[in-house]
Structure formats: C-alpha cells, structure tokens
Amino acid sequence: MTIQWFGQSYFKIQFKNSAGEEVTIATDPYSPEIGLNPPKTQADILTISHDHPDHNNLEAIKGEPFVINEPGEYETKGVFIYGIPAWHDEKQGKERGNVTIFRFQAEDLNVVHLGDLGHELNDDQLEKLNDVDILLVPVGGGPTIDAKKANEIISEIEPRIIIPMHYKIPGLKYDFKTADEFLKISGLPSEKMDKLKISRKDLPVEEMKVVILNP
C-alpha cells in the first residue's frame, strides 16, 4: 500500500485488491480557494467526509470514481469501506454539521480517515475503530480537534502508524496550527517522507510511530 498526502485531508491511497488489481482511493479533495493547488488524481473510489469546499472538490478527481459521501457499509473493487457518523463540532453538529469517518480494509491493513472530526469519540464510535493500523488524524485545531485532543484520541484507538493532516502548511489560507505542537505533545518517534509505502509486515510492533508526509 502507498499513501500520499496533498494537504488538508486530501490523500491518495493505492493498493492491490484480492484479485491483484490496482485500486486507488482519493479522500477529501479541496478547492483552490483555500490557497493550495489541488493535484488532479485518477481514482477508482472517492470518499468525501463532508460537503465543505476544502473537502468536496470533485473536479480534482479524474475518471468515474465510485463516490461515497455518507455513513454506511460499502464493498467495491474488492475493498471494504465503512462510513461512521460523527460531528464537525462538540455540539453534535449544531454548529458545523456532520462528518463521516471512513475505515478502509485492504491488503490486510485497516486505514482510518477521521475527516474533520470536531469532538471526542463516543463508545460506539470507538467500538467501530478497533484494530486500526494507520490513522489519518486532524491536528491543526480551528474547526477540528487540536493537538491535545488528537493525542487523546490516538491513545484510545492505539494505531500502529499516525499520519497527521489538516494543519497549517505554506500557502494554506486557514489559520491552523502547524504539526509541531502535536509532535511535541505526542512524544512519539516520527519520520518525514514523500510517500508511505507499507505492508502488514512493516508495521511497528512495540510502539506507535508518527509519519509526517510532505504535501
């Protein structure tokens, strides 16, 4: 599996399904109005966690992807995808609306994209997020959880690899925090790279690890 980050919550995840076919998932492509230039991505599956301009730019995706933009259980291209309902704020969506957490199961790996999560997870959500291998988590604060809450959620989920997202990077117009505070609070070993290439045998065994992807 290969995971690439384009800024905000926009990821490209590539892998082979059980039939040996190459499959690409794109998540939350953003609009240029946020100050970043969204790369065009060919994708078989597109997930959209919520309908905001920094997450719902379908024009950035080439081809005719299978679009998933609401909670539920899905199977397509030999991939299992679970959409878990959550909120964009601490008031059950009354301020910013709902979001969907997506869980992908492919190549014997469980990858979770938390979307614009804005609150602590409840017992039902945590139950559906067991055995997570790779967690894509917002850390920049503002309309989502901040560094402190992100670390609290990580301690509950206990993934093997954490990839921060939705934080301040050059060009982004939004007033978010950078990933520095998150790294300081977590105290976990971290590594920077352009892409994460991973298989189940490569997962850390003894401790969690943070991977900072270059946008």
CORTA-V264259 format. One record per residue. N is the residue number from 0. D_CENTER is the distance of its C-alpha to the mean C-alpha in Angstrom with 2 decimals. Layout:
n->N d_center->D_CENTER
n->N d_center->D_CENTER
This chain:
n->0 d_center->14.75
n->1 d_center->13.61
n->2 d_center->10.25
n->3 d_center->10.77
n->4 d_center->9.28
n->5 d_center->11.34
n->6 d_center->10.71
n->7 d_center->9.19
n->8 d_center->5.84
n->9 d_center->7.61
n->10 d_center->7.06
n->11 d_center->9.96
n->12 d_center->10.14
n->13 d_center->13.85
n->14 d_center->15.95
n->15 d_center->19.23
n->16 d_center->19.81
n->17 d_center->22.74
n->18 d_center->25.15
n->19 d_center->24.25
n->20 d_center->22.86
n->21 d_center->20.21
n->22 d_center->17.20
n->23 d_center->14.46
n->24 d_center->11.30
n->25 d_center->10.06
n->26 d_center->7.30
n->27 d_center->8.50
n->28 d_center->11.36
n->29 d_center->13.33
n->30 d_center->17.10
n->31 d_center->19.41
n->32 d_center->20.73
n->33 d_center->18.16
n->34 d_center->19.94
n->35 d_center->17.74
n->36 d_center->18.76
n->37 d_center->16.15
n->38 d_center->16.99
n->39 d_center->18.18
n->40 d_center->16.31
n->41 d_center->18.01
n->42 d_center->15.90
n->43 d_center->17.07
n->44 d_center->14.29
n->45 d_center->12.39
n->46 d_center->10.07
n->47 d_center->10.47
n->48 d_center->9.30
n->49 d_center->12.54
n->50 d_center->15.48
n->51 d_center->15.43
n->52 d_center->16.41
n->53 d_center->13.48
n->54 d_center->11.21
n->55 d_center->13.91
n->56 d_center->15.87
n->57 d_center->16.99
n->58 d_center->19.56
n->59 d_center->17.21
n->60 d_center->16.87
n->61 d_center->20.00
n->62 d_center->21.56
n->63 d_center->21.46
n->64 d_center->18.08
n->65 d_center->17.79
n->66 d_center->15.93
n->67 d_center->14.23
n->68 d_center->13.94
n->69 d_center->15.13
n->70 d_center->15.17
n->71 d_center->17.08
n->72 d_center->17.47
n->73 d_center->17.42
n->74 d_center->18.83
n->75 d_center->19.09
n->76 d_center->19.86
n->77 d_center->20.17
n->78 d_center->16.58
n->79 d_center->15.93
n->80 d_center->13.12
n->81 d_center->13.19
n->82 d_center->12.33
n->83 d_center->12.97
n->84 d_center->14.52
n->85 d_center->13.81
n->86 d_center->14.98
n->87 d_center->14.31
n->88 d_center->17.14
n->89 d_center->19.39
n->90 d_center->21.91
n->91 d_center->20.34
n->92 d_center->19.38
n->93 d_center->22.83
n->94 d_center->21.82
n->95 d_center->18.64
n->96 d_center->18.21
n->97 d_center->15.86
n->98 d_center->12.16
n->99 d_center->10.71
n->100 d_center->8.29
n->101 d_center->7.81
n->102 d_center->9.13
n->103 d_center->10.27
n->104 d_center->13.54
n->105 d_center->14.99
n->106 d_center->17.36
n->107 d_center->17.84
n->108 d_center->14.33
n->109 d_center->11.94
n->110 d_center->8.21
n->111 d_center->6.16
n->112 d_center->2.99
n->113 d_center->5.26
n->114 d_center->5.78
n->115 d_center->8.91
n->116 d_center->10.17
n->117 d_center->13.69
n->118 d_center->15.53
n->119 d_center->16.23
n->120 d_center->15.44
n->121 d_center->18.62
n->122 d_center->20.26
n->123 d_center->19.43
n->124 d_center->15.64
n->125 d_center->16.00
n->126 d_center->18.26
n->127 d_center->15.74
n->128 d_center->13.27
n->129 d_center->15.92
n->130 d_center->15.96
n->131 d_center->12.31
n->132 d_center->12.46
n->133 d_center->9.16
n->134 d_center->6.78
n->135 d_center->3.66
n->136 d_center->5.76
n->137 d_center->7.66
n->138 d_center->11.09
n->139 d_center->13.30
n->140 d_center->15.01
n->141 d_center->16.83
n->142 d_center->15.40
n->143 d_center->12.64
n->144 d_center->13.19
n->145 d_center->14.88
n->146 d_center->15.20
n->147 d_center->17.60
n->148 d_center->15.79
n->149 d_center->12.56
n->150 d_center->15.02
n->151 d_center->16.75
n->152 d_center->13.83
n->153 d_center->13.17
n->154 d_center->16.91
n->155 d_center->16.81
n->156 d_center->14.17
n->157 d_center->15.42
n->158 d_center->12.93
n->159 d_center->14.57
n->160 d_center->12.08
n->161 d_center->9.79
n->162 d_center->7.82
n->163 d_center->8.14
n->164 d_center->6.94
n->165 d_center->8.95
n->166 d_center->12.24
n->167 d_center->15.58
n->168 d_center->16.32
n->169 d_center->19.63
n->170 d_center->20.27
n->171 d_center->17.81
n->172 d_center->20.13
n->173 d_center->18.33
n->174 d_center->19.69
n->175 d_center->16.83
n->176 d_center->17.35
n->177 d_center->16.56
n->178 d_center->14.79
n->179 d_center->18.37
n->180 d_center->18.85
n->181 d_center->15.83
n->182 d_center->17.22
n->183 d_center->20.65
n->184 d_center->19.97
n->185 d_center->18.08
n->186 d_center->20.89
n->187 d_center->18.96
n->188 d_center->19.74
n->189 d_center->17.50
n->190 d_center->17.66
n->191 d_center->16.92
n->192 d_center->16.61
n->193 d_center->16.02
n->194 d_center->14.30
n->195 d_center->13.46
n->196 d_center->15.87
n->197 d_center->15.84
n->198 d_center->17.79
n->199 d_center->18.53
n->200 d_center->21.60
n->201 d_center->19.79
n->202 d_center->17.76
n->203 d_center->19.26
n->204 d_center->21.86
n->205 d_center->23.25
n->206 d_center->20.54
n->207 d_center->16.89
n->208 d_center->15.83
n->209 d_center->13.61
n->210 d_center->12.70
n->211 d_center->12.75
n->212 d_center->12.05
n->213 d_center->14.58
n->214 d_center->13.62
